[in-house]
Amino acid sequence: MAEVLLFHHALGLTPGTVAFAEELRAAGHTAHTPDLFEGRTFATIEEGVGYAGEVGFGEVMQRGARSAEQLPAELVYAGFSLGVLPAQMLAQTRSGAKGALFFYSCVPVSEFGTAWPDGVPVQIHGMDADPIFVDEGDVDAARALVDEAADGELFLYPGDQHYFADSTLPSYDPEAAALLTQRVLRFLAAL
């Protein structure tokens, strides 16, 4: 079974993020859900990104790195949207990564000053008409990463919602979320 370090999106550590981690646990995996916002949650993406900007995106990523310090190196790093930043940074720069799962976001591999590590599989999930994922270049970064990684998959779901797998938000898409979860569990079982 895999051990997953799962980072929340810009709304904070929502009940939907915790519920997703519980699904991983129910399948026999270990899932850690650090709170990068120190208990704060937000009603909109803009508010959450604004808070991250005030704190500093570098600080948000360092909070993620600090949350990994007491955990084994052999982790799967996962992140929802904003949480992809620390997840991708750790997957690329902390030795021992077993895999990476990126939901709704991806940044260019060059952002972290190193190539994608050999032997680290990655899955990236997003909606094909999500204006944040598609129009802001994340899908292009995802395609480039999948091309670079020896074992990479990009899954595009029909729709335009950003947080489509968070069961506690209006953007939730039960069908797409169920397929995402199925693919994630298959990925983790194969590690």
NULUMVEX-421862 format. One record per residue: residue number from 1; residue in one letter; x, y, z of N, C-alpha, C, CB in turn. Coordinates in Angstrom, 2 decimals, always signed. Glycine has a CB too. Layout:
<sites>
(site NUM A (X Y Z) (X Y Z) (X Y Z) (X Y Z))
...
</sites>
This chain:
<sites>
(site 1 M (+0.83 -1.19 +0.00) (+0.00 +0.00 +0.00) (+0.88 +1.24 +0.00) (-0.95 +0.00 +1.21))
(site 2 A (+0.36 +2.30 -0.58) (+1.12 +3.53 -0.74) (+0.89 +4.48 +0.42) (+0.75 +4.21 -2.05))
(site 3 E (+1.85 +5.37 +0.62) (+1.73 +6.46 +1.58) (+1.69 +7.76 +0.78) (+2.91 +6.45 +2.63))
(site 4 V (+0.62 +8.52 +0.96) (+0.35 +9.70 +0.14) (+0.38 +10.96 +1.00) (-1.02 +9.58 -0.58))
(site 5 L (+1.08 +11.97 +0.50) (+1.05 +13.30 +1.11) (+0.20 +14.16 +0.19) (+2.50 +13.90 +1.31))
(site 6 L (-1.00 +14.52 +0.64) (-2.02 +15.17 -0.17) (-2.22 +16.62 +0.25) (-3.35 +14.40 -0.07))
(site 7 F (-1.97 +17.55 -0.68) (-2.09 +18.98 -0.40) (-3.39 +19.53 -0.96) (-0.90 +19.74 -1.00))
(site 8 H (-4.04 +20.37 -0.16) (-5.34 +20.95 -0.51) (-5.22 +22.07 -1.54) (-6.02 +21.47 +0.75))
(site 9 H (-6.38 +22.50 -2.03) (-6.47 +23.58 -3.02) (-6.60 +24.93 -2.32) (-7.67 +23.34 -3.98))
(site 10 A (-6.86 +25.98 -3.11) (-6.87 +27.35 -2.60) (-8.02 +27.67 -1.65) (-6.91 +28.30 -3.73))
(site 11 L (-9.02 +26.81 -1.55) (-10.08 +27.06 -0.58) (-9.67 +26.60 +0.81) (-11.36 +26.36 -1.01))
(site 12 G (-8.55 +25.92 +0.91) (-8.07 +25.41 +2.18) (-8.38 +23.93 +2.34) (-8.67 +26.20 +3.33))
(site 13 L (-8.16 +23.44 +3.53) (-8.39 +22.02 +3.82) (-9.89 +21.82 +4.04) (-7.56 +21.55 +5.09))
(site 14 T (-10.60 +21.65 +2.94) (-12.05 +21.51 +2.96) (-12.46 +20.09 +3.36) (-12.64 +21.85 +1.58))
(site 15 P (-13.69 +19.92 +3.80) (-14.19 +18.57 +4.08) (-14.10 +17.66 +2.84) (-15.63 +18.64 +4.57))
(site 16 G (-14.21 +18.23 +1.64) (-14.09 +17.43 +0.42) (-12.70 +16.87 +0.22) (-14.47 +18.25 -0.78))
(site 17 T (-11.68 +17.64 +0.57) (-10.30 +17.15 +0.49) (-10.09 +16.03 +1.50) (-9.28 +18.30 +0.73))
(site 18 V (-10.60 +16.25 +2.70) (-10.49 +15.22 +3.74) (-11.24 +13.96 +3.32) (-11.04 +15.75 +5.09))
(site 19 A (-12.41 +14.12 +2.71) (-13.19 +12.96 +2.25) (-12.43 +12.18 +1.18) (-14.55 +13.42 +1.70))
(site 20 F (-11.73 +12.88 +0.29) (-10.92 +12.19 -0.72) (-9.82 +11.38 -0.05) (-10.31 +13.21 -1.73))
(site 21 A (-9.16 +11.97 +0.94) (-8.13 +11.24 +1.68) (-8.72 +10.01 +2.36) (-7.46 +12.16 +2.72))
(site 22 E (-9.94 +10.14 +2.87) (-10.60 +9.00 +3.51) (-10.85 +7.87 +2.51) (-11.93 +9.44 +4.15))
(site 23 E (-11.16 +8.23 +1.26) (-11.33 +7.20 +0.24) (-10.03 +6.44 +0.00) (-11.83 +7.82 -1.08))
(site 24 L (-8.92 +7.16 +0.02) (-7.62 +6.49 -0.13) (-7.35 +5.57 +1.06) (-6.48 +7.54 -0.25))
(site 25 R (-7.67 +6.05 +2.24) (-7.48 +5.23 +3.45) (-8.36 +3.99 +3.43) (-7.77 +6.05 +4.71))
(site 26 A (-9.59 +4.15 +2.97) (-10.51 +3.01 +2.90) (-10.00 +1.93 +1.97) (-11.89 +3.48 +2.45))
(site 27 A (-9.18 +2.32 +0.99) (-8.58 +1.36 +0.06) (-7.28 +0.78 +0.61) (-8.33 +2.02 -1.29))
(site 28 G (-6.92 +1.15 +1.84) (-5.74 +0.58 +2.49) (-4.48 +1.43 +2.43) (-5.44 -0.72 +1.88))
(site 29 H (-4.56 +2.62 +1.87) (-3.40 +3.49 +1.77) (-3.33 +4.41 +2.98) (-3.45 +4.31 +0.46))
(site 30 T (-2.16 +4.96 +3.21) (-1.98 +5.99 +4.23) (-2.05 +7.33 +3.54) (-0.63 +5.81 +5.01))
(site 31 A (-2.82 +8.27 +4.07) (-2.95 +9.59 +3.46) (-2.78 +10.67 +4.52) (-4.32 +9.75 +2.74))
(site 32 H (-1.85 +11.57 +4.29) (-1.59 +12.71 +5.16) (-2.17 +13.95 +4.49) (-0.06 +12.88 +5.45))
(site 33 T (-2.85 +14.80 +5.26) (-3.47 +16.01 +4.71) (-3.05 +17.23 +5.53) (-5.03 +15.88 +4.70))
(site 34 P (-1.84 +17.71 +5.32) (-1.41 +18.90 +6.08) (-2.23 +20.12 +5.68) (+0.10 +19.16 +5.84))
(site 35 D (-2.35 +21.04 +6.62) (-3.10 +22.27 +6.38) (-2.11 +23.39 +6.09) (-4.00 +22.63 +7.60))
(site 36 L (-1.95 +23.72 +4.83) (-1.00 +24.75 +4.41) (-1.47 +26.16 +4.76) (-0.77 +24.66 +2.92))
(site 37 F (-2.75 +26.29 +5.10) (-3.32 +27.61 +5.41) (-3.56 +27.81 +6.90) (-4.63 +27.80 +4.66))
(site 38 E (-3.05 +26.91 +7.73) (-3.11 +27.03 +9.18) (-4.54 +27.28 +9.69) (-2.20 +28.16 +9.64))
(site 39 G (-5.48 +26.47 +9.20) (-6.85 +26.53 +9.67) (-7.77 +27.46 +8.90) (-6.85 +26.91 +11.06))
(site 40 R (-7.23 +28.23 +7.99) (-8.08 +29.16 +7.23) (-8.71 +28.44 +6.04) (-7.26 +30.38 +6.74))
(site 41 T (-9.97 +28.77 +5.77) (-10.63 +28.31 +4.55) (-11.28 +29.52 +3.89) (-11.70 +27.18 +4.86))
(site 42 F (-11.56 +29.38 +2.60) (-12.06 +30.51 +1.83) (-13.23 +30.08 +0.97) (-10.95 +31.11 +0.96))
(site 43 A (-14.11 +31.04 +0.66) (-15.31 +30.76 -0.11) (-15.05 +30.77 -1.61) (-16.38 +31.76 +0.22))
(site 44 T (-14.00 +31.47 -2.05) (-13.72 +31.57 -3.48) (-12.24 +31.30 -3.76) (-14.12 +32.96 -4.02))
(site 45 I (-11.97 +30.90 -4.99) (-10.59 +30.68 -5.42) (-9.81 +31.98 -5.28) (-10.54 +30.16 -6.89))
(site 46 E (-10.42 +33.09 -5.68) (-9.72 +34.38 -5.63) (-9.28 +34.73 -4.20) (-10.63 +35.49 -6.19))
(site 47 E (-10.16 +34.48 -3.23) (-9.81 +34.76 -1.83) (-8.66 +33.88 -1.37) (-11.03 +34.55 -0.92))
(site 48 G (-8.73 +32.60 -1.71) (-7.67 +31.66 -1.30) (-6.35 +31.97 -1.96) (-8.08 +30.25 -1.62))
(site 49 V (-6.37 +32.28 -3.24) (-5.13 +32.63 -3.95) (-4.60 +33.96 -3.41) (-5.38 +32.73 -5.49))
(site 50 G (-5.52 +34.88 -3.07) (-5.09 +36.14 -2.46) (-4.37 +35.91 -1.15) (-6.29 +37.04 -2.24))
(site 51 Y (-4.90 +35.01 -0.33) (-4.23 +34.68 +0.93) (-2.86 +34.07 +0.66) (-5.10 +33.71 +1.77))
(site 52 A (-2.80 +33.14 -0.28) (-1.51 +32.52 -0.61) (-0.52 +33.57 -1.09) (-1.69 +31.43 -1.69))
(site 53 G (-1.01 +34.55 -1.84) (-0.15 +35.63 -2.29) (+0.36 +36.49 -1.14) (-0.88 +36.50 -3.28))
(site 54 E (-0.51 +36.75 -0.16) (-0.09 +37.52 +1.02) (+0.98 +36.78 +1.81) (-1.30 +37.81 +1.92))
(site 55 V (+0.74 +35.50 +2.03) (+1.70 +34.68 +2.77) (+2.97 +34.48 +1.94) (+1.07 +33.31 +3.14))
(site 56 G (+2.78 +34.37 +0.64) (+3.87 +34.10 -0.30) (+3.77 +32.67 -0.80) (+5.25 +34.35 +0.37))
(site 57 F (+3.75 +32.52 -2.11) (+3.65 +31.18 -2.68) (+4.85 +30.33 -2.28) (+3.55 +31.25 -4.21))
(site 58 G (+6.01 +30.98 -2.15) (+7.20 +30.26 -1.68) (+7.01 +29.72 -0.28) (+8.42 +31.17 -1.72))
(site 59 E (+6.36 +30.51 +0.59) (+6.09 +30.05 +1.95) (+5.08 +28.90 +1.95) (+5.57 +31.22 +2.80))
(site 60 V (+4.08 +28.98 +1.09) (+3.11 +27.88 +1.00) (+3.84 +26.59 +0.59) (+1.97 +28.22 -0.04))
(site 61 M (+4.75 +26.70 -0.38) (+5.51 +25.51 -0.78) (+6.42 +25.03 +0.35) (+6.35 +25.80 -2.05))
(site 62 Q (+7.01 +25.95 +1.10) (+7.87 +25.54 +2.22) (+7.06 +24.88 +3.33) (+8.63 +26.75 +2.77))
(site 63 R (+5.84 +25.35 +3.54) (+4.98 +24.66 +4.51) (+4.75 +23.22 +4.07) (+3.62 +25.40 +4.68))
(site 64 G (+4.56 +23.04 +2.77) (+4.43 +21.68 +2.24) (+5.69 +20.86 +2.47) (+4.10 +21.72 +0.77))
(site 65 A (+6.84 +21.47 +2.20) (+8.12 +20.77 +2.40) (+8.31 +20.41 +3.87) (+9.30 +21.63 +1.91))
(site 66 R (+7.97 +21.33 +4.76) (+8.12 +21.04 +6.19) (+7.20 +19.89 +6.63) (+7.81 +22.29 +7.03))
(site 67 S (+6.02 +19.80 +6.01) (+5.10 +18.72 +6.37) (+5.65 +17.35 +5.97) (+3.74 +18.95 +5.72))
(site 68 A (+6.57 +17.34 +5.01) (+7.16 +16.08 +4.56) (+8.37 +15.66 +5.39) (+7.56 +16.19 +3.10))
(site 69 E (+8.93 +16.57 +6.14) (+10.20 +16.30 +6.84) (+10.13 +15.11 +7.79) (+10.62 +17.51 +7.60))
(site 70 Q (+9.02 +14.93 +8.48) (+8.91 +13.84 +9.45) (+8.34 +12.55 +8.85) (+8.03 +14.28 +10.60))
(site 71 L (+8.15 +12.57 +7.54) (+7.59 +11.41 +6.86) (+8.68 +10.68 +6.08) (+6.44 +11.83 +5.90))
(site 72 P (+8.46 +9.41 +5.76) (+9.46 +8.69 +4.96) (+9.63 +9.33 +3.58) (+9.06 +7.22 +4.81))
(site 73 A (+10.77 +9.09 +2.97) (+11.04 +9.65 +1.63) (+10.18 +8.98 +0.57) (+12.52 +9.48 +1.28))
(site 74 E (+9.76 +7.76 +0.80) (+9.03 +6.97 -0.20) (+7.55 +7.32 -0.21) (+9.21 +5.47 +0.06))
(site 75 L (+7.24 +8.52 -0.65) (+5.87 +9.02 -0.66) (+5.35 +9.20 -2.07) (+5.78 +10.32 +0.09))
(site 76 V (+4.04 +9.19 -2.19) (+3.36 +9.68 -3.38) (+2.93 +11.10 -3.03) (+2.13 +8.76 -3.81))
(site 77 Y (+3.35 +12.05 -3.85) (+3.00 +13.45 -3.61) (+1.79 +13.79 -4.47) (+4.20 +14.40 -3.93))
(site 78 A (+0.76 +14.34 -3.82) (-0.48 +14.64 -4.52) (-0.94 +16.04 -4.15) (-1.57 +13.60 -4.18))
(site 79 G (-1.58 +16.71 -5.10) (-2.08 +18.04 -4.81) (-3.27 +18.40 -5.67) (-0.99 +19.06 -4.99))
(site 80 F (-4.18 +19.15 -5.05) (-5.32 +19.71 -5.76) (-5.02 +21.17 -6.08) (-6.64 +19.58 -4.92))
(site 81 S (-4.94 +21.52 -7.37) (-4.78 +22.90 -7.83) (-3.58 +23.57 -7.17) (-6.05 +23.70 -7.54))
(site 82 L (-3.78 +24.55 -6.29) (-2.67 +25.22 -5.62) (-1.77 +24.21 -4.91) (-3.20 +26.25 -4.61))
(site 83 G (-2.34 +23.13 -4.40) (-1.57 +22.10 -3.72) (-0.61 +21.35 -4.63) (-2.49 +21.14 -3.07))
(site 84 V (-0.79 +21.51 -5.95) (+0.16 +20.90 -6.88) (+1.54 +21.54 -6.74) (-0.35 +21.02 -8.34))
(site 85 L (+1.60 +22.82 -6.38) (+2.91 +23.48 -6.24) (+3.83 +22.73 -5.28) (+2.72 +24.92 -5.77))
(site 86 P (+3.44 +22.52 -4.01) (+4.35 +21.76 -3.14) (+4.47 +20.30 -3.56) (+3.87 +21.84 -1.71))
(site 87 A (+3.39 +19.72 -4.07) (+3.47 +18.31 -4.48) (+4.46 +18.13 -5.62) (+2.09 +17.81 -4.92))
(site 88 Q (+4.40 +18.98 -6.62) (+5.31 +18.85 -7.75) (+6.74 +19.18 -7.34) (+4.88 +19.75 -8.91))
(site 89 M (+6.89 +20.22 -6.51) (+8.23 +20.56 -6.03) (+8.87 +19.37 -5.31) (+8.17 +21.79 -5.09))
(site 90 L (+8.13 +18.75 -4.40) (+8.67 +17.62 -3.65) (+8.92 +16.41 -4.53) (+7.73 +17.26 -2.51))
(site 91 A (+8.00 +16.13 -5.45) (+8.19 +14.98 -6.34) (+9.46 +15.15 -7.18) (+6.96 +14.81 -7.27))
(site 92 Q (+9.75 +16.38 -7.56) (+10.92 +16.63 -8.40) (+12.21 +16.78 -7.62) (+10.70 +17.86 -9.22))
(site 93 T (+12.15 +17.23 -6.37) (+13.39 +17.60 -5.67) (+13.71 +16.77 -4.44) (+13.31 +19.02 -5.27))
(site 94 R (+12.76 +16.04 -3.90) (+13.03 +15.21 -2.72) (+13.23 +13.77 -3.18) (+11.86 +15.30 -1.66))
(site 95 S (+14.38 +13.23 -2.92) (+14.66 +11.88 -3.42) (+13.74 +10.86 -2.75) (+16.14 +11.51 -3.17))
(site 96 G (+13.47 +9.81 -3.48) (+12.67 +8.71 -2.96) (+11.21 +8.71 -3.37) (+12.73 +8.72 -1.50))
(site 97 A (+10.77 +9.71 -4.12) (+9.35 +9.79 -4.50) (+8.92 +8.50 -5.19) (+9.09 +11.00 -5.42))
(site 98 K (+7.75 +8.00 -4.79) (+7.19 +6.79 -5.40) (+6.25 +7.12 -6.55) (+6.46 +5.96 -4.35))
(site 99 G (+5.71 +8.34 -6.57) (+4.78 +8.73 -7.61) (+4.24 +10.12 -7.34) (+3.64 +7.73 -7.72))
(site 100 A (+3.45 +10.63 -8.29) (+2.86 +11.96 -8.16) (+1.47 +11.96 -8.78) (+3.75 +13.04 -8.82))
(site 101 L (+0.56 +12.66 -8.11) (-0.82 +12.82 -8.58) (-1.16 +14.30 -8.54) (-1.83 +11.98 -7.70))
(site 102 F (-1.45 +14.86 -9.71) (-1.75 +16.28 -9.81) (-3.18 +16.46 -10.31) (-0.74 +17.00 -10.74))
(site 103 F (-3.97 +17.19 -9.54) (-5.37 +17.41 -9.87) (-5.60 +18.88 -10.20) (-6.29 +16.96 -8.72))
(site 104 Y (-6.09 +19.14 -11.39) (-6.51 +20.46 -11.88) (-5.37 +21.42 -12.15) (-7.43 +21.08 -10.90))
(site 105 S (-4.13 +21.00 -12.03) (-3.01 +21.93 -12.20) (-1.74 +21.18 -12.54) (-2.82 +22.76 -10.93))
(site 106 C (-0.82 +21.91 -13.16) (+0.54 +21.42 -13.41) (+1.36 +22.64 -13.79) (+0.57 +20.31 -14.55))
(site 107 V (+2.59 +22.68 -13.34) (+3.49 +23.77 -13.72) (+4.63 +23.20 -14.55) (+4.04 +24.52 -12.46))
(site 108 P (+5.30 +24.03 -15.34) (+6.42 +23.52 -16.13) (+7.47 +22.88 -15.22) (+7.05 +24.64 -16.96))
(site 109 V (+8.01 +21.78 -15.66) (+9.04 +21.06 -14.90) (+10.21 +21.99 -14.58) (+9.54 +19.82 -15.68))
(site 110 S (+10.52 +22.91 -15.49) (+11.64 +23.83 -15.30) (+11.46 +24.74 -14.09) (+11.83 +24.67 -16.54))
(site 111 E (+10.25 +24.87 -13.59) (+9.97 +25.73 -12.43) (+10.80 +25.34 -11.21) (+8.48 +25.67 -12.08))
(site 112 F (+11.15 +24.07 -11.12) (+11.87 +23.59 -9.94) (+13.32 +23.25 -10.24) (+11.17 +22.37 -9.39))
(site 113 G (+13.82 +23.70 -11.39) (+15.24 +23.65 -11.69) (+15.83 +22.27 -11.91) (+15.96 +24.28 -10.63))
(site 114 T (+15.00 +21.30 -12.18) (+15.51 +19.94 -12.38) (+14.56 +19.19 -13.31) (+15.67 +19.18 -11.03))
(site 115 A (+15.07 +18.18 -13.97) (+14.23 +17.35 -14.84) (+13.31 +16.49 -13.98) (+15.11 +16.46 -15.77))
(site 116 W (+12.28 +15.95 -14.63) (+11.41 +15.03 -13.92) (+12.24 +13.79 -13.56) (+10.15 +14.63 -14.79))
(site 117 P (+12.17 +13.33 -12.31) (+13.03 +12.23 -11.88) (+12.71 +10.90 -12.57) (+12.93 +12.06 -10.39))
(site 118 D (+13.74 +10.18 -12.91) (+13.58 +8.86 -13.52) (+12.83 +7.94 -12.57) (+14.96 +8.26 -13.90))
(site 119 G (+11.93 +7.15 -13.12) (+11.25 +6.14 -12.34) (+10.11 +6.63 -11.47) (+12.22 +5.46 -11.50))
(site 120 V (+9.73 +7.91 -11.60) (+8.62 +8.44 -10.81) (+7.40 +8.58 -11.72) (+8.99 +9.81 -10.15))
(site 121 P (+6.41 +7.69 -11.57) (+5.21 +7.80 -12.39) (+4.34 +8.97 -11.96) (+4.39 +6.50 -12.32))
(site 122 V (+3.58 +9.50 -12.91) (+2.74 +10.66 -12.61) (+1.41 +10.54 -13.34) (+3.45 +11.97 -13.00))
(site 123 Q (+0.36 +10.94 -12.66) (-0.96 +11.11 -13.28) (-1.37 +12.56 -13.08) (-2.04 +10.12 -12.65))
(site 124 I (-1.98 +13.13 -14.14) (-2.49 +14.49 -14.08) (-3.94 +14.45 -14.54) (-1.63 +15.48 -14.96))
(site 125 H (-4.83 +15.09 -13.77) (-6.26 +15.07 -14.04) (-6.80 +16.49 -14.14) (-7.01 +14.28 -12.94))
(site 126 G (-7.60 +16.76 -15.17) (-8.23 +18.06 -15.30) (-9.39 +17.99 -16.27) (-7.23 +19.11 -15.74))
(site 127 M (-10.23 +19.01 -16.26) (-11.34 +19.07 -17.21) (-10.90 +19.78 -18.48) (-12.56 +19.79 -16.58))
(site 128 D (-11.41 +19.27 -19.62) (-10.96 +19.76 -20.92) (-11.40 +21.17 -21.26) (-11.44 +18.84 -21.98))
(site 129 A (-12.35 +21.73 -20.53) (-12.79 +23.10 -20.77) (-12.70 +23.96 -19.50) (-14.22 +23.12 -21.32))
(site 130 D (-11.94 +23.51 -18.52) (-11.70 +24.29 -17.30) (-10.86 +25.50 -17.68) (-11.00 +23.42 -16.19))
(site 131 P (-11.38 +26.71 -17.53) (-10.62 +27.88 -17.96) (-9.30 +28.06 -17.21) (-11.45 +29.11 -17.80))
(site 132 I (-9.23 +27.61 -15.97) (-7.98 +27.73 -15.22) (-6.97 +26.72 -15.74) (-8.22 +27.54 -13.70))
(site 133 F (-7.38 +25.46 -15.84) (-6.46 +24.40 -16.27) (-6.04 +24.56 -17.73) (-7.12 +23.04 -16.07))
(site 134 V (-6.98 +24.94 -18.59) (-6.68 +25.01 -20.03) (-6.12 +26.37 -20.43) (-7.95 +24.72 -20.84))
(site 135 D (-6.82 +27.45 -20.06) (-6.44 +28.77 -20.56) (-5.20 +29.35 -19.89) (-7.57 +29.71 -20.37))
(site 136 E (-4.87 +28.88 -18.69) (-3.70 +29.42 -17.99) (-2.43 +28.60 -18.24) (-3.97 +29.48 -16.51))
(site 137 G (-2.50 +27.61 -19.14) (-1.31 +26.88 -19.55) (-1.00 +25.60 -18.79) (-0.17 +27.75 -19.44))
(site 138 D (-1.81 +25.27 -17.80) (-1.53 +24.06 -17.03) (-1.60 +22.81 -17.89) (-2.51 +23.94 -15.87))
(site 139 V (-2.56 +22.75 -18.80) (-2.69 +21.57 -19.65) (-1.46 +21.42 -20.54) (-3.96 +21.65 -20.50))
(site 140 D (-0.88 +22.54 -20.99) (+0.34 +22.46 -21.80) (+1.51 +21.94 -20.97) (+0.68 +23.85 -22.39))
(site 141 A (+1.63 +22.42 -19.73) (+2.68 +21.92 -18.84) (+2.46 +20.44 -18.55) (+2.71 +22.73 -17.53))
(site 142 A (+1.19 +20.04 -18.41) (+0.87 +18.63 -18.16) (+1.29 +17.76 -19.34) (-0.63 +18.46 -17.88))
(site 143 R (+0.97 +18.21 -20.54) (+1.35 +17.43 -21.73) (+2.88 +17.30 -21.83) (+0.79 +18.09 -23.01))
(site 144 A (+3.59 +18.39 -21.55) (+5.05 +18.35 -21.60) (+5.62 +17.40 -20.55) (+5.63 +19.76 -21.41))
(site 145 L (+5.04 +17.42 -19.35) (+5.50 +16.53 -18.29) (+5.25 +15.08 -18.66) (+4.82 +16.86 -16.97))
(site 146 V (+4.08 +14.78 -19.18) (+3.76 +13.41 -19.58) (+4.71 +12.94 -20.68) (+2.30 +13.31 -20.07))
(site 147 D (+5.07 +13.84 -21.58) (+6.04 +13.49 -22.63) (+7.41 +13.20 -22.04) (+6.14 +14.61 -23.66))
(site 148 E (+7.79 +13.94 -20.99) (+9.12 +13.79 -20.38) (+9.20 +12.58 -19.47) (+9.47 +15.03 -19.59))
(site 149 A (+8.15 +12.30 -18.73) (+8.17 +11.20 -17.77) (+8.09 +9.87 -18.51) (+7.00 +11.34 -16.77))
(site 150 A (+8.83 +8.90 -18.00) (+8.78 +7.57 -18.61) (+7.42 +6.92 -18.40) (+9.89 +6.67 -18.02))
(site 151 D (+6.75 +7.28 -17.31) (+5.44 +6.70 -16.98) (+4.52 +7.84 -16.55) (+5.55 +5.61 -15.85))
(site 152 G (+3.91 +8.49 -17.53) (+3.04 +9.61 -17.23) (+1.72 +9.50 -17.98) (+3.71 +10.91 -17.57))
(site 153 E (+0.64 +9.92 -17.33) (-0.68 +9.90 -17.94) (-1.39 +11.22 -17.66) (-1.52 +8.71 -17.41))
(site 154 L (-2.05 +11.74 -18.70) (-2.89 +12.92 -18.57) (-4.32 +12.49 -18.86) (-2.44 +14.07 -19.54))
(site 155 F (-5.21 +12.74 -17.91) (-6.62 +12.41 -18.08) (-7.42 +13.70 -18.16) (-7.13 +11.51 -16.92))
(site 156 L (-8.13 +13.88 -19.27) (-9.01 +15.03 -19.45) (-10.46 +14.55 -19.40) (-8.72 +15.76 -20.80))
(site 157 Y (-11.24 +15.23 -18.58) (-12.64 +14.88 -18.38) (-13.50 +15.95 -19.05) (-12.98 +14.77 -16.86))
(site 158 P (-14.63 +15.58 -19.61) (-15.49 +16.59 -20.23) (-16.08 +17.53 -19.17) (-16.62 +15.93 -21.05))
(site 159 G (-15.96 +18.82 -19.41) (-16.53 +19.77 -18.48) (-15.66 +20.99 -18.29) (-16.77 +19.12 -17.16))
(site 160 D (-16.19 +21.96 -17.53) (-15.49 +23.22 -17.34) (-15.29 +23.59 -15.88) (-16.24 +24.32 -18.02))
(site 161 Q (-15.44 +22.62 -14.98) (-15.29 +22.89 -13.55) (-13.83 +22.68 -13.12) (-16.22 +21.97 -12.72))
(site 162 H (-13.41 +23.49 -12.15) (-12.04 +23.37 -11.67) (-11.95 +22.34 -10.54) (-11.52 +24.74 -11.19))
(site 163 Y (-12.70 +22.53 -9.47) (-12.64 +21.62 -8.32) (-13.69 +20.51 -8.46) (-12.86 +22.40 -7.01))
(site 164 F (-13.62 +19.76 -9.53) (-14.70 +18.81 -9.83) (-14.70 +17.57 -8.97) (-14.60 +18.40 -11.25))
(site 165 A (-13.64 +17.29 -8.22) (-13.61 +16.09 -7.38) (-13.82 +16.40 -5.90) (-12.30 +15.37 -7.56))
(site 166 D (-14.09 +17.65 -5.55) (-14.35 +18.02 -4.16) (-15.85 +17.88 -3.92) (-13.84 +19.48 -3.84))
(site 167 S (-16.22 +16.83 -3.20) (-17.63 +16.48 -3.04) (-18.44 +17.49 -2.23) (-17.73 +15.14 -2.37))
(site 168 T (-17.79 +18.46 -1.64) (-18.51 +19.43 -0.81) (-18.71 +20.78 -1.50) (-17.77 +19.64 +0.49))
(site 169 L (-18.35 +20.86 -2.77) (-18.45 +22.14 -3.49) (-19.46 +22.05 -4.62) (-17.08 +22.54 -4.04))
(site 170 P (-20.04 +23.19 -5.03) (-20.99 +23.19 -6.14) (-20.39 +22.72 -7.46) (-21.55 +24.58 -6.32))
(site 171 S (-19.08 +22.81 -7.61) (-18.41 +22.39 -8.84) (-18.25 +20.88 -8.96) (-17.04 +23.04 -8.92))
(site 172 Y (-18.65 +20.14 -7.94) (-18.48 +18.68 -7.90) (-19.20 +18.02 -9.07) (-19.01 +18.12 -6.58))
(site 173 D (-18.49 +17.11 -9.73) (-19.05 +16.31 -10.82) (-18.91 +14.85 -10.40) (-18.31 +16.60 -12.20))
(site 174 P (-19.99 +14.24 -9.91) (-19.89 +12.88 -9.35) (-19.33 +11.85 -10.33) (-21.24 +12.43 -8.90))
(site 175 E (-19.73 +11.92 -11.59) (-19.26 +10.94 -12.57) (-17.76 +11.10 -12.83) (-20.03 +11.08 -13.89))
(site 176 A (-17.33 +12.32 -13.07) (-15.90 +12.55 -13.31) (-15.08 +12.23 -12.06) (-15.65 +14.02 -13.75))
(site 177 A (-15.59 +12.61 -10.89) (-14.87 +12.34 -9.64) (-14.73 +10.84 -9.40) (-15.60 +13.00 -8.46))
(site 178 A (-15.76 +10.07 -9.70) (-15.69 +8.62 -9.51) (-14.64 +8.01 -10.43) (-17.06 +7.97 -9.78))
(site 179 L (-14.57 +8.48 -11.67) (-13.57 +7.98 -12.61) (-12.17 +8.38 -12.17) (-13.85 +8.49 -14.03))
(site 180 L (-12.01 +9.62 -11.72) (-10.71 +10.08 -11.21) (-10.28 +9.19 -10.04) (-10.79 +11.56 -10.76))
(site 181 T (-11.17 +8.95 -9.10) (-10.83 +8.13 -7.94) (-10.45 +6.71 -8.35) (-12.00 +8.09 -6.95))
(site 182 Q (-11.19 +6.15 -9.28) (-10.88 +4.81 -9.78) (-9.47 +4.78 -10.38) (-11.91 +4.36 -10.84))
(site 183 R (-9.14 +5.76 -11.18) (-7.82 +5.81 -11.81) (-6.71 +6.01 -10.78) (-7.77 +6.94 -12.86))
(site 184 V (-6.97 +6.85 -9.78) (-5.99 +7.09 -8.72) (-5.75 +5.80 -7.93) (-6.46 +8.22 -7.78))
(site 185 L (-6.82 +5.10 -7.57) (-6.64 +3.86 -6.81) (-5.89 +2.80 -7.61) (-8.00 +3.32 -6.37))
(site 186 R (-6.15 +2.73 -8.92) (-5.40 +1.81 -9.77) (-3.92 +2.19 -9.80) (-5.99 +1.81 -11.19))
(site 187 F (-3.64 +3.48 -9.91) (-2.27 +3.99 -9.91) (-1.55 +3.60 -8.62) (-2.27 +5.52 -10.08))
(site 188 L (-2.21 +3.86 -7.48) (-1.58 +3.57 -6.18) (-1.39 +2.06 -5.98) (-2.43 +4.14 -5.04))
(site 189 A (-2.32 +1.26 -6.44) (-2.20 -0.19 -6.28) (-1.05 -0.76 -7.08) (-3.49 -0.88 -6.69))
(site 190 A (-0.67 -0.07 -8.15) (+0.40 -0.56 -9.02) (+1.80 -0.21 -8.51) (+0.22 -0.01 -10.40))
(site 191 L (+1.88 +0.64 -7.50) (+3.21 +1.07 -7.00) (+3.87 +0.01 -6.17) (+3.08 +2.34 -6.18))
</sites>
